[in-house]
Amino acid sequence: MDSAGSPEHRPAQEHRPAQEHRPAQEHRPAQGRNEPAPEPNWSAQWRIRPLRWWELEVVAAADAHIFGPTAWTLSYYWAVKAQPGTTMFAAELPHTLTLPGEPIGPSISVGESLGSTTSAGEAPRSTTSAGEMSVAEPADLSDETLGGWIVMSAAGRDADVMTIATTERARGRGIGRALVETGIGWALTRGAHAIHLEVDSVNASAIRLYASLGFEEWGRRPDYYPGSDAILMRLRLSSLSADDPILRRLRTRE
């Protein structure tokens, strides 16, 4: 979803409630698992942070624009956010972006789950009454500053990418990959052993991205999408070694 291709058409919400494996909407071409991904430039034009409940209206509107009749409704987002064991992250853009392809990178600020960064471009810091430094509250997301979002759930040994998307303005910047990696980091903090997702079988670029992050196909749901199958993919977190590029990038964001 970060560069080529159109977003997947997700099935309507009539299947399972929040624990359904929502298809993941990444479209950026990715390298093979054995080809190391280029290290991003953390010079910070955008950042990933927790998505707040009052920002869900902006997200639901973007979801409807991208996915049309299969989009999650605002009430569904609220219901999912209220469920234990779920989390939502957003990619926040500045009001002015450089053109795609120019060297930019994110500042990751994922609050209660993974900590905050100290790289350039993070939220201004303010001093508390105790004299401790804290990250100032970010501005509310708008149609212009929403770059993407990911919804994760975890129960026991398993975590799920319930849904993920990037907005048109944000594509081609590595935001989709960073959202997935943030979800991986969150799942690790929850003690999950595996992460599951579903992807449209015709979405070759998304499949390559997930494969490059270590996800493997383990099954299919025939005719899950209009005219195509859903590929079931799984990342075994135990397969990530300490020097895995994903974990190295996550450590640089803490």
N, C-alpha and C positions, 0 to 999 in steps of 0.2 A: 503494500500500500504506500510505501514511501517514494515510489517513482512510477514505474510503468503499470499499466493495467487498470481496470475499473474495479471498484470495491465489490466484494462478494455479496450475493443476495442471501441474507440470513432467513431461515424459516421463521414463521410467525411464532408468537409466544404461547402456542396452545399445547406444547409438549410437556415439559416439566417446569416447575417454578425455578427459583433462582439457582438450583444446583445443576440445571441442564448444562451440558457441555456446549456453550455458545461458540459458533465458528469464529475463528480469528481472522481479522480483516487486513492482514499485512500484504502489501503488494510489491515491496521493494525487491529487485533481483538480489540474490545473495550468493556468496561463494560456497563451494563445497565444504564439507566438514573438515577435510584434510588441508584446506587452504586457509591459512590464518586470516581473519578479518582485519582490515586496516584499523589501527588505533585511531579513535576519534580525536579531533582537536578540541580540547576542553576549554577553549577560549570564551565560551559561554555567551551564546545569544538566546538560548532558551533553556528551560529547566523542567524537570519532572517533579511533581509534588503531589501530596494527597488531594483528592478531589473532595470539596466540601459540599454538604447536602444542599445548600442554597444555590450552588452553581449547576445543579442537575438540570435546571430548565434550559440553560445554554447547551448542555450536552445533548439533551433529548431533542432539541431543535436541530442540532447538527446531525444527529443520528437519523432523523426523519429526512433530512436533505440528502444524506448519503444512501440510505437503504430503503427509502420509500415505505411501502406497505409492510415490510418485514421489520421495521425499526422497533426498538423498545420504546414504549410510551413513558412519559414522565412518571406516571404512577407506578409503573413497573420498576423504573430506576429507584424510586423511593423505597419500594418493597424490598428490592435486593439489598440496598444499602443498610436497611434496618436489620437484616438477617445477621446473626452471629457468624463469624468465620468468613466474612467477605470484606474486601477492601477495593478502593477505586483510586487510581492515580491519573493525573492529567499532565499533559505537556503544555506548558505556558509559554507563549511567544511574546516577544516585544511588539510594540506597535509598528516598528519599522524593521524589516528583515532585508538582509543582503540577498542577492540573487542566488538561486540554487547553483551549487558547484563552487561557490566561494567558500573559503575555509572558515567554518563556524563550528561550534560544538555546544553541548549542553552543560548546564549546571544542575546537578541532581539534588533535589531537596525533598526527601520523602519522609520527613518528620518522624512520627512515632515508630515507624517500622525499620528504617534503614539509616537514620541519621541525616545530617545535612552536610553539604559540601562547603569548602572554604575557597573554591576557585572563583575567578573573576566572574562577575555578573550575578552572584547570588543575592538573595534579598538583603536589604540593609539591616544592619544589626543595631539593636537598641539596648540600653542598660536597664536592668531591673532594679527594684528598690534595694535588693541585696548586693547590688554592684556586679551581678553576673551578666554576661553577654547572652543575648537571645536573638533569634532571627525574627525580624519584624513580620507581621502578618502580610501575606501577599495581597495584591489588589484582586478584586473579584474577576473571574474570567468573563470574557465577552466573546461575541462572534469573531472578533478580530484577533483576540489573543489565545483562543483555544486552538491548540495544535494537534491534539489527539487525546485518547484516553484508553485505559485498560481496566477491566473489572475482573478480579480474581476471587476465587473461593477456595477454602481448604477445610477438609474434614478428615481427621485421622491421618493416614499415610498418603492421602491423595489431595492434590490441588488441581484446580481447573482454570484455564483461561476462558472466562464466560463470554467475554466480547472484547474486541480491540478495534480501534479505528484511528486513522489520521485524517485531518482535514486537508482539503485541496491545497491550501496555502502552505501547509507544512511539509508536503511530500518532497522527497528527494534530499532530505537532510539527516537521515538516520534516526528519526524520531521513533518510527515503528520498532526498530531493533532495540532502542533504548527502553521503550515501554515494556517489551517482552523481557529484557534482562532485569528490569526493575521488578517485574512479576516473579521472575525466578528468585531474585534476592528475597522478596517477601515470603515466598513459599519455603525457602530455607529457614527463615526465622520461625515459621510455623511448625517446623519439624517434618515437613512433607518428604516423602521418598520419591514421588513421581508427580509430574505435571501433565495433564491431559488437555487436548484441544481438538477441534474439528475444523476442517478446511475443505472448501469446494474442490473437487477433483480436477476441475478445469483451471484452477488458479495456480498455474505452474510457478509463478514468481514467489507466491506466498509459501508454497511447498518447499522451494529451494531455500528460502529464508529459514524456515523452521528446521530443515535438515542441517543447515549450517550451524544452528544453535544446539544440535544434538538430538532433536526430536526424530523419532522413527515411527513409520506406519505400522500399526498393529491390527487394523481392521477397517471395514467400510460399512456405511449405512446406505443401501441402494436407494436411489431416487429421493434422497433427503432434501436436495435442492431442486428447483425446477429444471428438469432435464439432465441432472448430474448427481453423482454420489457424493457423500461426505466421507472424506478420509479421516480416520481416527489416528491421531499421532500422540506419542508419549515421550517425555523426557525423563529418564531415570536419573535422579539427582546424584545417586551414588556413583554414576559414571563420570562425574566432574572431578577431575584431579585438582589438587591444591594450586597448580600452576595453569589451570585452564584459563584461556583468554577471557571468558565470561567472568570468572571469579576475580581475575586481576582487575578488570574494568570496574566491577562492583566495589572492590576495595578502594580504588582511587576516588570513588564518589562518597565514601563514608567520612 
